[in-house]
Amino acid sequence: MVSELLLKRKNEVNYRVWISFLGHTPIATINCIWAAIKRDSFIPDKVILIATPSAEKVFEKYKEVLRCLLEYYNDHLDQNNYLEIIRVSERPTFSELQMRIKGAIDRYMAKDVSIAVDITPGRKIMTVASLSVALLRNVDRIYYLYLIDEKAYGEKLYSEIPCRHQILYQIVGDELAGGKFVIELGCDKDVYSKR
């Protein structure tokens, strides 16, 4: 049932949007995108990052990494329109966070657009805000990339972290599937062959 639902969604979609809060460790955002590409074939056409001014400043040195990653996997990447940063205040309220993510999701709610929300990066209040809105809006995918040893691998790129030290969770489902449920997406095929 899960694989049929995911396959159906992959075949119906013409445009993929990734929405995430941006924390002070931007590599967490990039790694979750990379994991979704490798483990679930979700290749974004557009990435929307919701960030405080200080998180946006930290992200500046990672922009090129994100661009190269998307360009490598997406042959049709629009170089002028693949990234959008939405600012929130330095100490945002819960309602401000919810309003920003709701606005980003609502702009892309269409039949031929698949929306993924990443709840990995940022403070806990950002995770709760993004998860609550994503569930209410019934987005296609909600991802969480869990690092088993964050101290050892928190600043490493996805490809430098052994598969056994990271788990990509996806919350999927809709009315046809009987509600939401969590699946754990396995390691990359090329990582399996290296074990």
Phi, psi and chi 1 to 4 in degrees:
 res  aa     phi    psi   chi1   chi2   chi3   chi4
   1 MET       -  -46.0  179.8   71.6  139.0      -
   2 VAL   -63.3  -49.0  174.2      -      -      -
   3 SER   -64.0  -35.5   59.0      -      -      -
   4 GLU   -65.7  -41.2  -68.6  171.7    8.5      -
   5 LEU   -64.0  -46.5  176.9   66.4      -      -
   6 LEU   -65.7  -41.2  -64.8  177.4      -      -
   7 LEU   -63.0  -42.3 -176.9   60.9      -      -
   8 LYS   -58.9  -45.6  179.5 -178.5  172.5 -156.0
   9 ARG   -65.3  -40.3  -74.8 -173.0  176.1  156.9
  10 LYS   -61.7  -38.1  -74.9  179.0 -170.0  175.7
  11 ASN   -77.3  -24.6  -67.9  -24.9      -      -
  12 GLU   -87.7  -15.0  -70.0  178.0   -6.2      -
  13 VAL   -91.2  135.1  171.4      -      -      -
  14 ASN  -105.8  -18.6  -68.9  -36.0      -      -
  15 TYR  -146.5  134.7 -164.6   76.7      -      -
  16 ARG  -119.7  129.4  -68.9 -178.8  171.5   91.2
  17 VAL  -118.3  133.2  176.2      -      -      -
  18 TRP  -109.9  127.0 -174.7  -84.7      -      -
  19 ILE  -123.9  132.1  -58.5  172.3      -      -
  20 SER  -154.8  147.7  177.1      -      -      -
  21 PHE   -75.4  156.0  -77.4  104.8      -      -
  22 LEU  -115.5  119.6 -175.9   64.7      -      -
  23 GLY   -92.4 -169.3      -      -      -      -
  24 HIS   -84.5    4.1  -72.9  -95.4      -      -
  25 THR  -122.1   80.0  -49.4      -      -      -
  26 PRO   -59.4  -22.2  -20.9   30.7      -      -
  27 ILE   -62.3  -26.8 -156.6   72.0      -      -
  28 ALA   -62.8  -40.3      -      -      -      -
  29 THR   -66.6  -48.0  -58.3      -      -      -
  30 ILE   -62.2  -42.0  -67.4  168.5      -      -
  31 ASN   -65.7  -36.8  -77.2  -15.0      -      -
  32 CYS   -68.5  -39.4 -167.0      -      -      -
  33 ILE   -60.3  -47.0  -67.4  170.2      -      -
  34 TRP   -60.8  -43.0 -156.2  -20.6      -      -
  35 ALA   -63.4  -41.5      -      -      -      -
  36 ALA   -66.0  -34.8      -      -      -      -
  37 ILE   -65.3  -50.2  -71.2  170.0      -      -
  38 LYS   -73.5  -36.8  -64.0  -69.6  -77.6  179.3
  39 ARG   -99.0  -20.5  -63.4 -179.8 -174.6 -166.4
  40 ASP  -132.0    3.6 -165.5   33.4      -      -
  41 SER    56.0   28.7  -60.1      -      -      -
  42 PHE   -91.7  102.5 -171.1   91.4      -      -
  43 ILE  -108.7  106.9  -56.7  168.2      -      -
  44 PRO   -67.2  143.6  -15.3   26.7      -      -
  45 ASP   -92.7  -27.2  -64.0  -65.8      -      -
  46 LYS  -142.0  139.3 -177.7  166.7 -167.8   88.8
  47 VAL  -118.4  125.0  173.1      -      -      -
  48 ILE  -112.2  119.1  -61.1  172.6      -      -
  49 LEU  -111.9  129.9  -59.3  175.6      -      -
  50 ILE  -104.2  119.3  -56.6  168.0      -      -
  51 ALA  -141.0  149.7      -      -      -      -
  52 THR   -75.6  161.1   62.8      -      -      -
  53 PRO   -57.4  -38.6  -26.7   35.2      -      -
  54 SER   -70.0  -37.3   59.2      -      -      -
  55 ALA   -67.9  -38.1      -      -      -      -
  56 GLU   -62.9  -38.5 -176.0  179.1    0.2      -
  57 LYS   -63.8  -42.5 -172.4  175.4 -179.9 -179.5
  58 VAL   -64.0  -35.9  173.0      -      -      -
  59 PHE   -67.3  -24.0  177.5   66.9      -      -
  60 GLU   -48.3  -42.2  -79.5  -59.0  -45.6      -
  61 LYS   -76.6   -8.4   66.7 -179.3 -177.4  178.6
  62 TYR  -105.0   -6.4  -67.9   93.6      -      -
  63 LYS   -55.4  -43.1  -98.0 -173.3 -175.2  175.0
  64 GLU   -66.8  -35.6 -173.7   65.0   14.7      -
  65 VAL   -62.4  -45.9  174.8      -      -      -
  66 LEU   -62.0  -46.0  176.6   61.4      -      -
  67 ARG   -59.8  -46.6 -173.6 -167.3   60.8   74.4
  68 CYS   -62.6  -41.3  -71.3      -      -      -
  69 LEU   -60.7  -50.5  173.8   67.6      -      -
  70 LEU   -66.0  -40.4  -65.0  175.6      -      -
  71 GLU   -63.7  -36.7 -163.5  173.4   66.5      -
  72 TYR   -63.9  -41.0 -178.1   80.9      -      -
  73 TYR   -96.0  -18.1  -71.5  102.1      -      -
  74 ASN  -116.9  103.7 -172.9  -23.1      -      -
  75 ASP   -66.1  -20.4  -65.2  -26.2      -      -
  76 HIS  -110.8   22.4  -52.4  -70.5      -      -
  77 LEU   -63.4  127.5 -172.3   67.7      -      -
  78 ASP   -82.0  104.4 -179.1   -9.7      -      -
  79 GLN   -58.7  -25.8  -66.8  -67.6  -36.0      -
  80 ASN   -93.6   -6.3  -61.5  -43.2      -      -
  81 ASN  -143.6   22.9 -164.7   28.9      -      -
  82 TYR   -87.4  -16.4   74.6   92.5      -      -
  83 LEU  -131.0  132.8  177.3   63.6      -      -
  84 GLU  -133.2  132.8  176.5 -176.5  -13.8      -
  85 ILE  -114.2  124.7  -63.0  178.8      -      -
  86 ILE  -106.5  125.3  -61.9  171.7      -      -
  87 ARG   -87.5  143.2  -86.3 -149.9  179.5  148.2
  88 VAL  -122.6  165.8  -67.3      -      -      -
  89 SER   -66.2  164.0   60.9      -      -      -
  90 GLU   -61.8  -32.8 -162.2   60.5   52.0      -
  91 ARG  -126.3   76.4  -67.4 -177.9 -179.4 -159.6
  92 PRO   -71.9  150.2   26.4  -32.5      -      -
  93 THR   -81.4  164.6   64.0      -      -      -
  94 PHE   -61.1  -42.0 -173.1   71.2      -      -
  95 SER   -66.9  -35.0   60.6      -      -      -
  96 GLU   -63.8  -42.9  179.0 -174.4    2.4      -
  97 LEU   -62.9  -46.6  -64.6  170.9      -      -
  98 GLN   -62.0  -42.0  -78.5 -169.7  -50.4      -
  99 MET   -62.4  -41.6 -176.7  179.3   67.8      -
 100 ARG   -67.4  -45.1  -67.2  -69.6 -170.8 -100.1
 101 ILE   -71.6  -36.3 -164.0  155.5      -      -
 102 LYS   -61.3  -44.0  179.3 -176.9  174.9  -65.0
 103 GLY   -61.6  -41.7      -      -      -      -
 104 ALA   -65.6  -43.6      -      -      -      -
 105 ILE   -65.0  -47.9  -69.6  169.8      -      -
 106 ASP   -61.4  -31.9  -72.9   -8.7      -      -
 107 ARG   -64.3  -24.5  -81.1 -170.9  -68.6  138.6
 108 TYR  -114.5    9.4  -70.8   94.8      -      -
 109 MET   -72.7   98.7  -70.2  -63.2  -76.4      -
 110 ALA  -149.9  162.9      -      -      -      -
 111 LYS   -61.7  -39.5 -106.1 -167.7  163.9  164.0
 112 ASP   -97.5   17.4   61.9  -16.7      -      -
 113 VAL  -117.3  128.6  175.3      -      -      -
 114 SER  -103.3  128.8 -179.0      -      -      -
 115 ILE  -112.1  129.5  -61.4  172.2      -      -
 116 ALA  -115.8  135.7      -      -      -      -
 117 VAL  -116.2  127.8  172.8      -      -      -
 118 ASP   -99.0  120.0  174.9   10.3      -      -
 119 ILE  -102.2   12.2   62.4  171.6      -      -
 120 THR   -70.3  -55.1  -52.3      -      -      -
 121 PRO   -84.6  166.6   29.3  -31.6      -      -
 122 GLY    92.2 -179.2      -      -      -      -
 123 ARG   -75.7  164.2  -63.3  177.9  172.7  -95.8
 124 LYS   -57.9  -37.1  -71.8  179.5 -179.0   77.6
 125 ILE   -62.6  -33.5 -168.3  169.5      -      -
 126 MET   -69.4  -40.1  -66.1  174.7  172.3      -
 127 THR   -62.6  -46.7  -60.4      -      -      -
 128 VAL   -63.3  -43.3  172.9      -      -      -
 129 ALA   -62.4  -47.6      -      -      -      -
 130 SER   -67.9  -40.0   58.5      -      -      -
 131 LEU   -66.0  -44.2 -180.0   60.4      -      -
 132 SER   -62.9  -44.0   63.8      -      -      -
 133 VAL   -69.8  -42.2  172.9      -      -      -
 134 ALA   -60.7  -40.2      -      -      -      -
 135 LEU   -68.1  -43.3  -71.9  169.8      -      -
 136 LEU   -64.5  -35.9  -74.4  171.2      -      -
 137 ARG   -85.7   -5.5  -70.0  -67.4 -170.9 -119.1
 138 ASN    55.0   50.7 -159.9   29.8      -      -
 139 VAL   -65.9  162.7  -60.9      -      -      -
 140 ASP   -66.9  -40.7  -62.4  -62.2      -      -
 141 ARG  -142.0  141.7  -68.8  170.7  169.2   82.6
 142 ILE  -127.8  123.2  -58.6  169.4      -      -
 143 TYR  -113.9  149.5  -68.7  109.3      -      -
 144 TYR  -142.3  122.6  176.8   74.6      -      -
 145 LEU  -102.0  115.7 -176.7   62.0      -      -
 146 TYR  -101.6  123.6  173.5   64.9      -      -
 147 LEU   -95.7  123.3  -74.7 -178.1      -      -
 148 ILE   -69.2  -35.8  -67.1  169.1      -      -
 149 ASP  -124.6   82.7 -171.0  -11.7      -      -
 150 GLU   -65.4  -33.5 -167.0  168.7  -24.5      -
 151 LYS   -63.5  -41.1  -74.0 -176.7 -178.6 -179.2
 152 ALA   -77.9  -32.7      -      -      -      -
 153 TYR  -122.0    3.0  -60.8  109.6      -      -
 154 GLY   -60.2  -26.2      -      -      -      -
 155 GLU  -108.5   10.1  -67.5  -68.7  -35.9      -
 156 LYS   -94.7  152.2  -58.4  -86.9 -172.8 -167.2
 157 LEU   -74.2  154.2  -74.2  171.1      -      -
 158 TYR   -47.0  -46.0  174.5   79.3      -      -
 159 SER   -69.2  -15.3   60.9      -      -      -
 160 GLU   -93.5   -4.3  -59.8  171.5  -50.1      -
 161 ILE  -102.9  123.8  -55.2  169.1      -      -
 162 PRO   -58.6  142.6  -20.6   30.5      -      -
 163 CYS   -55.4  -37.7 -174.0      -      -      -
 164 ARG   -68.8   -9.3   66.3 -174.7  176.7  -82.2
 165 HIS  -102.4    7.5  -70.5  -81.6      -      -
 166 GLN  -145.6  141.1   53.7 -174.8  -35.2      -
 167 ILE  -128.9  127.2  -58.0  167.8      -      -
 168 LEU   -99.3  117.2 -179.8   63.3      -      -
 169 TYR  -100.3  143.7  -68.0  102.2      -      -
 170 GLN  -131.4  128.0 -178.0 -176.3    2.5      -
 171 ILE   -95.9  118.7  -59.1  169.2      -      -
 172 VAL  -131.4  170.0  -63.9      -      -      -
 173 GLY   124.6  167.5      -      -      -      -
 174 ASP  -158.4 -167.7   56.9   17.0      -      -
 175 GLU   -57.8  -37.0  -58.3   80.0   44.9      -
 176 LEU   -66.5  -32.8  -62.0  174.4      -      -
 177 ALA   -88.7   -0.5      -      -      -      -
 178 GLY    84.1   28.8      -      -      -      -
 179 GLY   108.1 -173.2      -      -      -      -
 180 LYS   -87.3  147.4  -60.8  -73.4 -178.5 -173.6
 181 PHE  -153.4  161.5   50.7   94.7      -      -
 182 VAL  -106.3  134.7  177.8      -      -      -
 183 ILE  -123.7  151.0   58.7  172.4      -      -
 184 GLU  -104.0  118.9 -177.7  179.4  -41.4      -
 185 LEU   -85.5  129.0  -61.1  172.7      -      -
 186 GLY   -68.7 -177.0      -      -      -      -
 187 CYS   -69.0  162.8  -69.0      -      -      -
 188 ASP   -64.4  150.6  -48.4  -22.8      -      -
 189 LYS   -60.9  -41.3  -69.4  176.8 -174.1  166.5
 190 ASP   -70.0  -27.0   53.8  -22.6      -      -
 191 VAL   -73.4  -38.6  175.1      -      -      -
 192 TYR   -57.1  -42.9  -89.6  128.2      -      -
 193 SER   -68.9  -17.9   63.1      -      -      -
 194 LYS   -89.9  -10.8  -67.5  179.1 -176.9  175.4
 195 ARG   -72.7      -  -81.2 -167.1 -175.5  177.2
